[in-house]
């Protein structure tokens, strides 16, 4: 039996918030946003997970910037870990690199 192949696929549904475009020192454009996903079985007061998303493709950047805050969307992508050096030393975070974005409600 062949070994299972590695898999890095993410599909999430939630409210898209805080989409902003920025230009990196390289000149590349990037839109970052947050996806607020309610926890289905939440026993805590917060009851949501807030997930950082990165959108690199021009079509996805435009689409995200045109989605009103709080609109329910579905995103597909891959999980990435980003590293950088900050004032306090090395730092990292996980984010979803979005490869598909679909509106589920009108904002």
Secondary structure in CASP SS format (residue, H / E / C, confidence):
PFRMAT SS
TARGET T0000
AUTHOR 0000-0000-0000
METHOD secondary structure of the structure
MODEL  1
X C 1.00
X C 1.00
X C 1.00
X C 1.00
X C 1.00
X C 1.00
X C 1.00
X C 1.00
X C 1.00
X E 1.00
X E 1.00
X E 1.00
X E 1.00
X E 1.00
X E 1.00
X E 1.00
X E 1.00
X E 1.00
X E 1.00
X E 1.00
X E 1.00
X E 1.00
X E 1.00
X C 1.00
X C 1.00
X C 1.00
X C 1.00
X C 1.00
X E 1.00
X E 1.00
X E 1.00
X E 1.00
X E 1.00
X E 1.00
X E 1.00
X E 1.00
X E 1.00
X E 1.00
X C 1.00
X C 1.00
X C 1.00
X C 1.00
X C 1.00
X C 1.00
X C 1.00
X C 1.00
X C 1.00
X E 1.00
X E 1.00
X E 1.00
X E 1.00
X E 1.00
X E 1.00
X E 1.00
X E 1.00
X C 1.00
X C 1.00
X H 1.00
X H 1.00
X H 1.00
X H 1.00
X H 1.00
X H 1.00
X H 1.00
X H 1.00
X C 1.00
X C 1.00
X C 1.00
X C 1.00
X C 1.00
X E 1.00
X E 1.00
X E 1.00
X E 1.00
X E 1.00
X E 1.00
X E 1.00
X E 1.00
X E 1.00
X E 1.00
X E 1.00
X E 1.00
X E 1.00
X E 1.00
X E 1.00
X E 1.00
X C 1.00
X C 1.00
X E 1.00
X E 1.00
X E 1.00
X E 1.00
X E 1.00
X E 1.00
X E 1.00
X E 1.00
X E 1.00
X E 1.00
X E 1.00
X E 1.00
X E 1.00
X E 1.00
X E 1.00
X C 1.00
X C 1.00
X C 1.00
X C 1.00
END
